[in-house]
Amino acid sequence: MRNIPQLVHTLILFGLLLHNTSCTPPRLIENNELDQARIHDVIERASTVSRRQVIHPLSVQLISRSEVDGILAESSAITAHSSDWSNWHAAHSAMGLPSEATGTSAERISLMSRIVTGIYVPEKKTLYIVSQHALSARGGLYLNSLGTIGNEVTLAHEVIHALQHQHYPKLFDTDEAHWPQQADATLALHAAKEGDATLWAAQSLGFLGRARDPEDVMSSAHDGVNSLSDVQPLLREQTVFPYTYGYRFAYIEGRTGLEVPPASTEQVLHPESGKRRDFQAINLSNYAHSIETDGCRILHQDTMGEFTISLWLRTFDPTIPEHVWDGWDGDRWLVADCRSGREVLWVTSWDTEKDASEFETTLRDIASKLPTRTNFQAPAIERQSRDVIISSNGLWPTITELKRTSIQARVTTGDELAAHFTK
């Protein structure tokens, strides 16, 4: 499932003013039906600009907003955690990730159902255009700032997703693209796909402008009225990240962005033309096995990544400056039920000792807030060179075992990351 929040229209609005309007074409949607000639035209332009040939005919359907939740409920992109939801949610709550960021599948479907304007469902190889406007949480309408051409923007975006699927099928294979418990890499991949779709959709409609700064885009969107204006800040930022930062990433990387997808949100946040930042992949599997033999049961382990760490820190103190997290070089956390209760451990690695020291200082500054929001009861914090470890009291005696069994490696690509966790 993919969609374009209204704020992303800010990325391309001014460029679309250049769109040729001297001869008004038929509307894409007229009398609650799709104009097949307009569909063909949009597909042809999207294929030409993205240089991705249409291998299989595209299935395009017009749906009402009332049909969206049923379609989303069948999509693996929304229901990925449903099989082990209780452990996943408990673990994230134990790390202090607010419920707004880890809502249930039903809650996420509810949000997406009212704001999406288009959906591509890989399982059905079908793209859908929603005929009604986006809605607020209270049911109010959000008008499309682009008018009728907004439907073509949406269609072009979803067409690019369909072409991505035809040319890069592994990126849409849950088993291949979403490695278990690799949320940061999954979010980075999501950003690459959404950024790519936004870029080529815009260019297919005549926008050839630069990539605006993502923070400026989000600020512009927040100043106005959009379909995410009444969403909790943390969830809003997570929702728009793949589009705003993903767009800039795609603009800089071009087609390389999907040919070699990013493996961390750091690579999306800091795109450097022709070069990807490598990072420290931290595998705690051996450590997890060790504490399991001592009676613990692992609920979940994952990687936060630079982007989620920035959100995590700001939930405790919104004034924490960016330099505290932008030195991220890797991390891994786990939550376990042990004889002593629910325990949490988090290993982080930083680019320099100065970066590690700044993160340690920030952790100590917010340490008094951790026990009320997380399972870091009486948190122990230790820094060694460029690594910072934070642990709940019950797991602190196992730190020596952690250091002995942790497997670390420098990785740059998703293939390298996957290989490191399947050794």
C-alpha angles and dihedrals in degrees: 000000000000133000142172114237109215092248089068088066084071087070093063108020098102094043091053090059083076090059111120107259098161089103111036110220123210114281117260090231118038126162089354092301133107118244105233094204091056090048090052091048094050092047092049093050093045091049093048096048095044091042090229115133119220101250096177127022112267121240111219123183134180114223137178121243090250089065096053100083092055092052093047092049088062094050119100089212089071102032098043095118099039096100093060100019099137094056093041093051094043091051094050091047089051089056091053097251102151120244089247088068096045102038120157123271088257091055093049092047089050091054095045092044092063100041108036119104096182139013134197113199111196094195090061096031085226133126122209131203115205112225098204131066123263116270136222121233088264094049100260119146124250109206119222107254091209096052118212093345087065088075089058091049089053093046092048090050093052091043089057089052090052090050090047088055092050094049101033104029094161090065088065096044106102093208093052103033102036108050112199112272097002101119095157094053091044092052090048091052090048089053092050092053095044093044091050092049093048093047098050094038089055093046092048086060095049104269111135099159130129126277107266120224107273093226091054090050093051092045091051091049094048091051091059135046115278139154093265098046092102096045121107110269096243095049091043092055092048090050097050098038095085091053103041101037091028090057093054090046091052092045091055099038100037114188092347088075091077100025087063105016121208117263099203139030086239088069090051094045093048108034113180117189110252095359136081122201113242118217143190113272109203118202114194097176095114091047091049090052090049095055091042089061087056092057105274123129115213111227098182144334127196148147119258099195128197097294098050092042088056090054093043093053094046092055086066097039122003091198096064106125123241095244089071092071106022091081090066114143102168144319144187131191136185139188123207139178106231136170087268092054132259110348133190133200129181128186118194133183127199138199095243139008087252090057091048091049092051091051092047091050091050092049091052090048092056096034092106090060096049100078092055094050105028142027090258091117109179089354117217115210125192131175124198114179105300097351128088121191124193121187141171115245097260096058098041094092088060095059093103089055089048092055091047097049104033111114115210133180139166110249135175107174135052091245090056091048093049091048091052092056096044098053 
